[in-house]
Structure formats: C-alpha cells, structure tokens
Amino acid sequence: MKKTLKKLFNMTEKDTIPTEQAQHDFHKEADHMETPAQEADSADLMRIRDLEQQLDEAKNKHLYLLSDFETYKRQTSKERLELMQTAGRDILSALLPVIDDFERAARNNALSEGVELIHHKLLHTLESKGLRSMNVQKGDAFDADRHEAVAEIPAPDESMKGKIIDVIEQGFLIGERIIRFSRVIVGQ
C-alpha cells in the first residue's frame, strides 16, 4: 500500500492524472486495508464479545451453584427435622411391648391401682417424646397403609366385611411416621 501511495504522490508535475494501473492498485489495496481506528474498533469488539461470553459462563456457573446450594439446604433441613422426630425411635420401639403387656393385663383385670398409674405415667412420658397411638378400634375400616392384618375371620354380619373385628396391638407414630402398624383381625 505504501508503494502505491508513493507512486501516486511522487508523480511529477507533468503527470496530472495517475495511470489506470496505479489507480487500480491503490483501490485494490485500500479495499483490503483497515485504518488504525478500524483495527482498534475491531479488536475492541472482539474483546467485548469475549468478555460477554465469559460473563455469561460465570452467570451460568453461579446459577448452577446457587441451585445446588438451595437443594442441599432443603435436603439437610428435611434430614435434620426427620432426625429430631425419630431420634428415640429404637428406644420407643423397644418400650412398646411393655405397653402391650400392661394393656393385656388391664383387659384381664390383673392390675392394681398403682400399676395402672405407672402405665398411665409411662404412656404420658412416651407421648411427651412424640409417640402417638393410632387409636384403632373395632369396626374401623381396614387400611393396609396403617394396619397389619394378622388374621381374617368370617365377618359376624355383612356390615363388618373388610372392617376390623379385633385389635391385637395398637399402632404407633412418631410425628407422622409409623413406627409400628396396628395388628388387627379383619372380617371377610
């Protein structure tokens, strides 16, 4: 390009019009050349595009990390709540046969008033720790999600079909979680 410009500007005074070849060479090189300002603008645009792409990538990473953190917080909160509700599950489950024995003895009128008070106190203590009885009664509808059928016997009448005829052992919950299903006899 410099050579072509020199040719154009170093013309002698007698040459008032550049030759066609010189004009053609000048325009050809000028079309392919960018001015320094255009080169700087082009470089700036490319740098801006690169920075925008890096910013988008950083935003996406941030959103993924934020989403993962929120999921982690939700899961740990749920696990912590569940742990608090079921912390004494094994101990409470081990005490359930004691309650069953008290209830069997009470049905047979073998309890004195003092033992009955102990039974009441034990139940109250377990309830204060989150244990709840399912309160299943004769005549309730059988629900496989809450009851365990230990036997099926012929129903005394049509209205008792598919219903609980007798409760062998009460079911218990801690919070909303079943720790023991009610063991029942169902009429068929």
Backbone as CSV, one residue per row, in Angstrom:
resi,resn,N_x,N_y,N_z,CA_x,CA_y,CA_z,C_x,C_y,C_z
1,MET,0.830,-1.178,0.000,0.000,0.000,0.000,0.874,1.241,0.000
2,LYS,1.949,1.222,0.789,2.840,2.379,0.845,3.464,2.646,-0.514
3,LYS,3.831,1.569,-1.208,4.450,1.746,-2.530,3.466,2.397,-3.491
4,THR,2.236,1.953,-3.447,1.229,2.508,-4.343,0.992,3.967,-4.028
5,LEU,0.925,4.305,-2.739,0.741,5.704,-2.356,1.919,6.550,-2.823
6,LYS,3.144,6.009,-2.699,4.325,6.756,-3.152,4.233,7.000,-4.649
7,LYS,3.777,5.975,-5.356,3.646,6.137,-6.796,2.671,7.261,-7.107
8,LEU,1.535,7.277,-6.357,0.522,8.289,-6.623,1.007,9.685,-6.250
9,PHE,1.673,9.807,-5.099,2.088,11.126,-4.627,3.455,11.577,-5.167
10,ASN,4.231,10.685,-5.693,5.527,11.052,-6.254,5.438,11.272,-7.771
11,MET,4.276,11.575,-8.198,4.140,11.845,-9.631,4.823,13.176,-9.936
12,THR,5.337,13.239,-11.071,5.948,14.509,-11.482,4.855,15.486,-11.822
13,GLU,5.229,16.741,-11.981,4.226,17.762,-12.245,3.561,17.559,-13.595
14,LYS,4.269,16.950,-14.481,3.657,16.735,-15.791,2.591,15.652,-15.734
15,ASP,2.731,14.755,-14.717,1.694,13.724,-14.568,0.578,14.293,-13.711
16,THR,-0.477,14.739,-14.313,-1.584,15.304,-13.544,-2.610,14.229,-13.197
17,ILE,-2.681,13.184,-13.948,-3.641,12.116,-13.696,-2.846,10.821,-13.536
18,PRO,-3.096,10.105,-12.418,-2.373,8.852,-12.221,-2.773,7.857,-13.295
19,THR,-1.898,6.946,-13.544,-2.192,5.933,-14.559,-3.303,5.028,-14.057
20,GLU,-3.924,4.386,-14.991,-5.025,3.484,-14.617,-4.516,2.348,-13.756
21,GLN,-3.347,1.842,-14.057,-2.764,0.745,-13.265,-2.523,1.198,-11.833
22,ALA,-2.001,2.407,-11.652,-1.726,2.928,-10.315,-3.031,3.106,-9.547
23,GLN,-4.068,3.609,-10.236,-5.367,3.772,-9.577,-5.939,2.414,-9.169
24,HIS,-5.828,1.444,-10.069,-6.351,0.103,-9.801,-5.630,-0.519,-8.604
25,ASP,-4.301,-0.424,-8.568,-3.515,-0.962,-7.453,-3.902,-0.293,-6.135
26,PHE,-4.101,1.022,-6.175,-4.441,1.768,-4.965,-5.788,1.295,-4.396
27,HIS,-6.799,1.212,-5.262,-8.129,0.811,-4.803,-8.149,-0.629,-4.316
28,LYS,-7.398,-1.486,-4.954,-7.338,-2.893,-4.565,-6.752,-3.014,-3.160
29,GLU,-5.662,-2.341,-2.891,-5.037,-2.404,-1.573,-5.868,-1.670,-0.535
30,ALA,-6.515,-0.600,-0.901,-7.315,0.177,0.037,-8.541,-0.608,0.496
31,ASP,-9.086,-1.433,-0.404,-10.251,-2.238,-0.028,-9.918,-3.265,1.056
32,HIS,-8.712,-3.774,1.023,-8.315,-4.813,1.967,-7.659,-4.265,3.229
33,MET,-7.386,-3.032,3.272,-6.714,-2.431,4.426,-7.746,-1.783,5.340
34,GLU,-7.505,-1.919,6.649,-8.323,-1.210,7.618,-7.489,-0.078,8.179
35,THR,-8.170,0.980,8.480,-7.454,2.093,9.088,-7.101,1.699,10.517
36,PRO,-6.146,2.361,11.126,-5.808,2.029,12.516,-7.016,2.141,13.449
37,ALA,-7.901,3.083,13.203,-9.093,3.232,14.045,-10.017,2.040,13.869
38,GLN,-10.160,1.572,12.606,-10.999,0.404,12.350,-10.392,-0.845,12.982
39,GLU,-9.069,-0.981,12.906,-8.406,-2.128,13.527,-8.623,-2.114,15.036
40,ALA,-8.540,-0.943,15.666,-8.743,-0.826,17.108,-10.190,-1.156,17.466
41,ASP,-11.150,-0.639,16.659,-12.563,-0.933,16.910,-12.847,-2.428,16.792
42,SER,-12.261,-3.060,15.773,-12.455,-4.488,15.569,-11.889,-5.283,16.743
43,ALA,-10.701,-4.916,17.213,-10.089,-5.594,18.353,-10.928,-5.384,19.608
44,ASP,-11.446,-4.166,19.794,-12.289,-3.883,20.959,-13.575,-4.696,20.915
45,LEU,-14.178,-4.801,19.721,-15.401,-5.584,19.584,-15.155,-7.051,19.921
46,MET,-14.045,-7.583,19.452,-13.724,-8.988,19.744,-13.494,-9.168,21.250
47,ARG,-12.810,-8.218,21.855,-12.562,-8.306,23.303,-13.879,-8.213,24.073
48,ILE,-14.767,-7.329,23.632,-16.073,-7.187,24.280,-16.863,-8.490,24.150
49,ARG,-16.850,-9.094,22.970,-17.556,-10.368,22.772,-16.995,-11.455,23.685
50,ASP,-15.668,-11.517,23.784,-15.034,-12.499,24.672,-15.437,-12.262,26.124
51,LEU,-15.434,-11.006,26.534,-15.809,-10.689,27.916,-17.278,-10.997,28.190
52,GLU,-18.156,-10.724,27.205,-19.576,-11.047,27.362,-19.778,-12.550,27.487
53,GLN,-19.034,-13.315,26.692,-19.123,-14.773,26.761,-18.645,-15.273,28.125
54,GLN,-17.544,-14.722,28.624,-17.041,-15.113,29.940,-18.046,-14.746,31.033
55,LEU,-18.686,-13.585,30.897,-19.692,-13.161,31.861,-20.883,-14.116,31.859
56,ASP,-21.342,-14.502,30.667,-22.458,-15.452,30.576,-22.096,-16.783,31.221
57,GLU,-20.874,-17.264,30.965,-20.436,-18.521,31.566,-20.387,-18.402,33.088
58,ALA,-19.888,-17.277,33.584,-19.816,-17.064,35.033,-21.218,-17.001,35.640
59,LYS,-22.158,-16.335,34.945,-23.540,-16.267,35.433,-24.146,-17.667,35.511
60,ASN,-23.952,-18.475,34.459,-24.498,-19.828,34.446,-23.913,-20.667,35.579
61,LYS,-22.597,-20.576,35.793,-21.969,-21.313,36.889,-22.565,-20.876,38.221
62,HIS,-22.748,-19.561,38.380,-23.303,-19.034,39.625,-24.723,-19.569,39.851
63,LEU,-25.548,-19.584,38.798,-26.913,-20.078,38.935,-26.936,-21.560,39.282
64,TYR,-26.068,-22.354,38.655,-25.999,-23.783,38.974,-25.569,-23.992,40.421
65,LEU,-24.556,-23.239,40.864,-24.098,-23.376,42.250,-25.181,-22.950,43.232
66,LEU,-25.884,-21.881,42.916,-26.958,-21.404,43.778,-28.068,-22.451,43.866
67,SER,-28.416,-23.036,42.739,-29.444,-24.074,42.708,-29.005,-25.292,43.526
68,ASP,-27.760,-25.720,43.347,-27.245,-26.858,44.111,-27.247,-26.559,45.602
69,PHE,-26.880,-25.343,45.970,-26.840,-24.974,47.384,-28.243,-24.973,47.981
70,GLU,-29.225,-24.441,47.244,-30.607,-24.434,47.738,-31.115,-25.856,47.922
71,THR,-30.796,-26.747,46.984,-31.188,-28.155,47.110,-30.536,-28.778,48.332
72,TYR,-29.253,-28.496,48.538,-28.527,-29.023,49.700,-29.166,-28.524,50.997
73,LYS,-29.482,-27.219,51.064,-30.103,-26.671,52.269,-31.444,-27.345,52.547
74,ARG,-32.245,-27.531,51.508,-33.559,-28.154,51.663,-33.422,-29.586,52.176
75,GLN,-32.483,-30.339,51.580,-32.293,-31.734,51.987,-31.789,-31.838,53.413
76,THR,-30.802,-31.024,53.786,-30.265,-31.111,55.140,-31.294,-30.660,56.165
77,SER,-32.105,-29.671,55.826,-33.159,-29.222,56.733,-34.179,-30.345,56.944
78,LYS,-34.550,-31.003,55.864,-35.505,-32.110,55.945,-34.913,-33.260,56.765
79,GLU,-33.638,-33.591,56.514,-32.991,-34.664,57.260,-32.878,-34.325,58.739
80,ARG,-32.554,-33.076,59.053,-32.433,-32.655,60.445,-33.772,-32.775,61.156
81,LEU,-34.852,-32.332,60.502,-36.176,-32.422,61.092,-36.567,-33.886,61.305
82,GLU,-36.291,-34.708,60.312,-36.608,-36.128,60.419,-35.796,-36.789,61.534
83,LEU,-34.535,-36.418,61.657,-33.689,-36.966,62.713,-34.215,-36.584,64.090
84,MET,-34.636,-35.336,64.232,-35.176,-34.905,65.523,-36.453,-35.665,65.864
85,GLN,-37.285,-35.925,64.861,-38.546,-36.623,65.106,-38.323,-38.095,65.435
86,THR,-37.289,-38.674,64.867,-37.092,-40.120,65.031,-35.865,-40.463,65.863
87,ALA,-35.337,-39.516,66.608,-34.109,-39.751,67.372,-34.255,-40.906,68.349
88,GLY,-35.369,-41.005,69.018,-35.555,-42.064,70.008,-36.351,-43.239,69.488
89,ARG,-36.383,-43.415,68.188,-37.208,-44.449,67.572,-36.897,-45.831,68.120
90,ASP,-35.635,-46.189,68.219,-35.278,-47.529,68.687,-35.698,-47.742,70.135
91,ILE,-35.480,-46.739,70.963,-35.846,-46.860,72.378,-37.360,-46.976,72.524
92,LEU,-38.056,-46.113,71.802,-39.512,-46.154,71.893,-40.059,-47.471,71.362
93,SER,-39.481,-47.971,70.300,-39.931,-49.251,69.756,-39.695,-50.381,70.756
94,ALA,-38.600,-50.316,71.484,-38.295,-51.344,72.476,-39.272,-51.296,73.648
95,LEU,-39.841,-50.117,73.945,-40.782,-49.991,75.060,-42.209,-50.384,74.688
96,LEU,-42.490,-50.511,73.420,-43.858,-50.831,73.006,-44.352,-52.168,73.554
97,PRO,-43.542,-53.224,73.601,-44.036,-54.476,74.205,-44.433,-54.316,75.678
98,VAL,-43.781,-53.413,76.392,-44.151,-53.158,77.788,-45.576,-52.606,77.844
99,ILE,-45.873,-51.681,76.959,-47.228,-51.123,76.899,-48.226,-52.227,76.568
100,ASP,-47.861,-53.099,75.611,-48.752,-54.203,75.239,-49.049,-55.100,76.443
101,ASP,-48.010,-55.405,77.231,-48.210,-56.253,78.409,-49.136,-55.576,79.415
102,PHE,-48.954,-54.259,79.626,-49.841,-53.530,80.525,-51.286,-53.622,80.041
103,GLU,-51.483,-53.440,78.742,-52.840,-53.461,78.199,-53.476,-54.843,78.306
104,ARG,-52.692,-55.891,78.056,-53.211,-57.255,78.203,-53.623,-57.524,79.658
105,ALA,-52.772,-57.097,80.578,-53.082,-57.307,81.997,-54.316,-56.501,82.399
106,ALA,-54.453,-55.300,81.841,-55.615,-54.471,82.162,-56.898,-55.119,81.666
107,ARG,-56.862,-55.743,80.506,-58.046,-56.414,79.967,-58.464,-57.602,80.839
108,ASN,-57.480,-58.204,81.493,-57.772,-59.370,82.343,-57.985,-58.967,83.806
109,ASN,-58.093,-57.674,84.064,-58.304,-57.148,85.418,-57.232,-57.611,86.395
110,ALA,-55.983,-57.717,85.942,-54.914,-58.190,86.810,-54.058,-57.042,87.337
111,LEU,-54.439,-55.809,87.088,-53.642,-54.664,87.525,-54.198,-54.054,88.795
112,SER,-53.317,-53.709,89.664,-53.750,-52.954,90.839,-53.774,-51.479,90.455
113,GLU,-54.289,-50.656,91.310,-54.382,-49.228,91.024,-53.003,-48.603,90.838
114,GLY,-51.985,-49.002,91.598,-50.628,-48.455,91.489,-49.990,-48.770,90.154
115,VAL,-50.145,-50.012,89.690,-49.577,-50.403,88.397,-50.288,-49.648,87.271
116,GLU,-51.570,-49.415,87.450,-52.321,-48.653,86.447,-51.793,-47.219,86.362
117,LEU,-51.423,-46.634,87.492,-50.845,-45.296,87.494,-49.488,-45.296,86.778
118,ILE,-48.687,-46.349,86.988,-47.390,-46.465,86.303,-47.606,-46.563,84.788
119,HIS,-48.597,-47.350,84.399,-48.938,-47.486,82.974,-49.301,-46.135,82.375
120,HIS,-50.122,-45.397,83.095,-50.540,-44.070,82.625,-49.335,-43.122,82.520
121,LYS,-48.454,-43.161,83.520,-47.268,-42.299,83.515,-46.330,-42.654,82.366
122,LEU,-46.140,-43.949,82.114,-45.283,-44.388,81.002,-45.846,-43.893,79.666
123,LEU,-47.128,-44.054,79.473,-47.749,-43.573,78.234,-47.596,-42.061,78.093
124,HIS,-47.809,-41.336,79.173,-47.689,-39.877,79.138,-46.247,-39.458,78.790
125,THR,-45.265,-40.152,79.367,-43.857,-39.843,79.080,-43.537,-40.089,77.613
126,LEU,-44.000,-41.217,77.093,-43.731,-41.526,75.681,-44.432,-40.529,74.753
127,GLU,-45.628,-40.127,75.117,-46.344,-39.130,74.309,-45.617,-37.790,74.314
128,SER,-45.007,-37.435,75.444,-44.277,-36.167,75.512,-43.024,-36.193,74.637
129,LYS,-42.540,-37.386,74.308,-41.379,-37.538,73.424,-41.785,-37.678,71.959
130,GLY,-43.087,-37.562,71.683,-43.535,-37.577,70.290,-44.250,-38.834,69.860
131,LEU,-44.394,-39.799,70.754,-45.076,-41.051,70.410,-46.585,-40.833,70.474
132,ARG,-47.282,-41.295,69.431,-48.750,-41.195,69.416,-49.331,-42.545,69.037
133,SER,-50.421,-42.880,69.675,-51.141,-44.104,69.349,-52.024,-43.830,68.134
134,MET,-52.237,-44.856,67.318,-53.105,-44.690,66.142,-54.588,-44.724,66.514
135,ASN,-54.902,-45.189,67.700,-56.291,-45.265,68.173,-57.195,-46.019,67.197
136,VAL,-56.809,-47.226,66.891,-57.605,-48.082,66.021,-58.634,-48.797,66.898
137,GLN,-59.884,-48.876,66.403,-60.949,-49.501,67.186,-61.681,-50.533,66.346
138,LYS,-62.381,-51.413,67.033,-63.223,-52.393,66.339,-64.240,-51.647,65.496
139,GLY,-64.465,-52.157,64.286,-65.440,-51.537,63.395,-64.835,-50.524,62.431
140,ASP,-63.571,-50.112,62.659,-62.914,-49.206,61.704,-62.631,-49.956,60.404
141,ALA,-62.589,-49.227,59.300,-62.259,-49.822,58.003,-60.787,-50.216,57.985
142,PHE,-60.487,-51.371,57.390,-59.111,-51.839,57.295,-58.368,-50.993,56.262
143,ASP,-57.176,-50.505,56.639,-56.323,-49.693,55.766,-54.934,-50.324,55.768
144,ALA,-54.554,-50.942,54.641,-53.265,-51.651,54.563,-52.073,-50.717,54.772
145,ASP,-52.259,-49.413,54.607,-51.166,-48.471,54.828,-50.947,-48.189,56.315
146,ARG,-51.935,-48.523,57.148,-51.828,-48.232,58.589,-52.005,-49.468,59.463
147,HIS,-52.561,-50.525,58.890,-52.867,-51.724,59.675,-52.159,-52.949,59.096
148,GLU,-51.869,-53.891,59.964,-51.310,-55.183,59.545,-52.325,-56.249,59.940
149,ALA,-52.866,-56.945,58.938,-53.860,-57.989,59.209,-53.121,-59.266,59.609
150,VAL,-53.319,-59.710,60.848,-52.673,-60.946,61.306,-53.563,-62.145,61.037
151,ALA,-54.858,-61.898,60.849,-55.794,-62.985,60.538,-57.041,-62.402,59.895
152,GLU,-57.724,-63.259,59.137,-59.027,-62.903,58.581,-60.012,-63.967,59.053
153,ILE,-61.126,-63.499,59.554,-62.161,-64.438,60.016,-63.470,-64.051,59.347
154,PRO,-64.397,-64.986,59.305,-65.695,-64.632,58.736,-66.341,-63.504,59.543
155,ALA,-66.868,-62.521,58.832,-67.489,-61.362,59.485,-68.784,-61.799,60.155
156,PRO,-69.080,-61.285,61.364,-70.317,-61.651,62.053,-71.564,-61.208,61.272
157,ASP,-71.441,-60.109,60.510,-72.536,-59.673,59.645,-71.940,-58.946,58.441
158,GLU,-72.771,-58.639,57.468,-72.330,-58.019,56.217,-71.659,-56.665,56.437
159,SER,-72.081,-55.919,57.419,-71.527,-54.576,57.648,-70.087,-54.612,58.142
160,MET,-69.628,-55.774,58.643,-68.265,-55.886,59.181,-67.271,-56.447,58.165
161,LYS,-67.703,-56.724,56.944,-66.773,-57.216,55.915,-65.779,-56.113,55.565
162,GLY,-64.474,-56.467,55.591,-63.423,-55.507,55.276,-63.148,-54.533,56.416
163,LYS,-63.757,-54.818,57.582,-63.553,-53.951,58.744,-62.795,-54.711,59.826
164,ILE,-62.335,-53.980,60.800,-61.539,-54.560,61.883,-62.487,-55.217,62.889
165,ILE,-62.236,-56.509,63.129,-63.032,-57.266,64.089,-62.419,-57.137,65.487
166,ASP,-61.085,-57.190,65.554,-60.405,-57.087,66.849,-59.037,-56.437,66.653
167,VAL,-58.576,-55.712,67.659,-57.264,-55.071,67.634,-56.349,-55.875,68.551
168,ILE,-55.297,-56.468,67.974,-54.342,-57.267,68.740,-53.322,-56.347,69.412
169,GLU,-52.725,-55.418,68.638,-51.769,-54.444,69.166,-52.011,-53.107,68.478
170,GLN,-52.001,-52.056,69.259,-52.173,-50.717,68.701,-50.939,-50.333,67.882
171,GLY,-51.139,-49.533,66.859,-50.037,-48.978,66.078,-49.603,-47.655,66.695
172,PHE,-48.354,-47.278,66.425,-47.827,-46.036,66.991,-47.105,-45.236,65.926
173,LEU,-47.119,-43.917,66.127,-46.470,-42.972,65.221,-45.516,-42.098,66.019
174,ILE,-44.449,-41.654,65.350,-43.623,-40.559,65.861,-43.754,-39.466,64.819
175,GLY,-44.346,-38.353,65.214,-44.654,-37.323,64.225,-45.708,-37.888,63.284
176,GLU,-45.399,-37.929,62.008,-46.303,-38.517,61.017,-45.792,-39.856,60.506
177,ARG,-44.706,-40.334,61.066,-44.085,-41.572,60.604,-44.537,-42.749,61.463
178,ILE,-44.976,-43.810,60.814,-45.429,-45.010,61.522,-44.199,-45.787,61.979
179,ILE,-44.153,-46.090,63.286,-43.041,-46.929,63.766,-43.530,-48.352,64.022
180,ARG,-44.839,-48.519,64.183,-45.410,-49.860,64.253,-46.841,-49.796,63.744
181,PHE,-47.162,-50.709,62.836,-48.515,-50.802,62.311,-49.438,-51.443,63.357
182,SER,-50.700,-51.089,63.314,-51.678,-51.728,64.192,-51.890,-53.147,63.703
183,ARG,-51.816,-54.107,64.607,-52.029,-55.510,64.251,-53.485,-55.831,64.557
184,VAL,-54.205,-56.246,63.513,-55.658,-56.407,63.642,-56.135,-57.710,63.014
185,ILE,-57.368,-58.073,63.392,-58.077,-59.190,62.758,-59.166,-58.561,61.921
186,VAL,-59.270,-59.002,60.662,-60.191,-58.392,59.695,-61.281,-59.376,59.349
187,GLY,-62.483,-58.856,59.184,-63.624,-59.686,58.774,-63.685,-59.815,57.266
188,GLN,-63.993,-61.074,56.807,-64.119,-61.277,55.350,-65.527,-61.609,54.938
